[in-house]
């Protein structure tokens, strides 16, 4: 029977919270902390073993996540995916080597937030914003490569859980860790949809007996104390996800892609990156950039050295003459065309704040506001302020502002 993995997540979440229910009455701010995610050296290479460390992290309301770029090239940390596009939750812009970017998460962000690098879109990560009990985290979509109904896992461990692999042939689940912490207690909730009747546990390929299994409501709670050198825990059962629920046929040569920005000016370079899911006999792609009037201004055949990834840089100088909306079109044999829109023109000029303009001698009535804002007078001192129309209406009703 197919079970929605999000409903399973909330069932697991409820059970994890009941274990430490005393934390539920403590304000979330008590646990507020900063979680660090590193972009390691070599992340721009698709074959790199890690791109974000950790690649998945769970935070609570009021927590902050800070990304640091330890690579030698620029990256972005942008919410969204290649498949669904960029979402407005956060976007770091281009982060040069050594730079940092942080986001404070609140209740409005609750749920799974996927993010990626728009320059190197094979770099993907997940932030889970959840109301979990203390020290518990979530690992999403376990078994997605074998089943249409992947499972979300609730777990607790001090070191970083970086990977969860399912092996339907050996009926096993393997957890891989990074970090060396002695006497580190690993607690994980294993629903029967993921693994039925766990029977044996291995740490670094050595079978152990000093572990604890507790079964409740169709879930087995596994507790293992890990030594500092432990890197893997493998659990073997009588059946795992995907054994009797093979994944349905998927389409071949599915293309997903992004441009590194949505607006370009003359002199900019357009970075186009993408990924091909389930490539079959796909050795090259055709990239066209189509102008607002419908004619092609750039055409190139891109050989696929790596059959699953592609990247191309298109200069705007000398090619783009008309302002407006352009379209990147990428085609390939037996593949549905990929379309990526962007705008080309002159960016709106950014003016200094009204206070800075007046400090340099500009009269209040001569202050220039940025696009989308209008100039108004603050009644208490006659100074200029720039406001949106809706805000100005409210403030004028209250007698706080007026027209010059």
C-alpha angles and dihedrals in degrees: 000000000000114000124194108244094216092057088051089051092055091048089052090044091053092051093048091051094050091058091062099024092150088075093060093077094051115093113257091236089071090070096040109134143148119258117202124216119186129209098212128211112280095027091131089068112088092216093055109124092228133024102173121024108236097018092197127033135171121216136178131233108289095024122126128218118207122195119201124195109223092164126101094239136056122272138175131224103211129167115237137047139260089252099049100026132232119328125205097240097100141338124180096196115217110341112200123209111296095015126127137212129189138188129196112216126208140175091283088064094054114144138039115329115191119198139178145175111268090206094050104022094183085075104091135165142169134225114195111202104197142152093239128161115261117297095003123124138180131237110198135216100008109182095019091135091061107030142041088223108057120183133236114223127211112207144156127214136135098226121064119276101212104169142018116195127191121208110191092182094058095029091234141134117208124199117200122201140193120207137050115246119154119227090013110170113221113197119179133172110225113194117205088241086069101037130359122217102347106219109173139023129207129192112200089344093306116115113234135192101193098091135102128233121191121180124205134155096347093314130106116210111209120198121188128169109219127208119226094262097050113120104165141034119194123193120195123200139164093265137004135197112290095028094103098011106062115190115259122250111285128209117260126232096019108173127206126175149155141202115233091239138016096220128045136184130204110289094029122123118227113221112203117189133171151156135231119216118211097357116202122181092336110144103156143017132212115226122196130176111207121203125224090262091055102254123123116251098175131031129174140158110225116204112216108232088168107037093210103046136048136179133177136175119214121191118219096203112102093001107067115061104154127065118228142066118340129188131217110211120193120185136175140169113289090359132116110243118258119221123195117181125203138163128241125196144082116321115235111265115256113226126200119257117277090253093055091046092051092047089059092055104271113145113241092245091052097054113126119220128210121255113294094024132093131206119252136167122248103227096212095064109004092245125143123257130181114225141167115252094250094050092046091053091056094044093048090051088055092048093244097117141018141176120279 
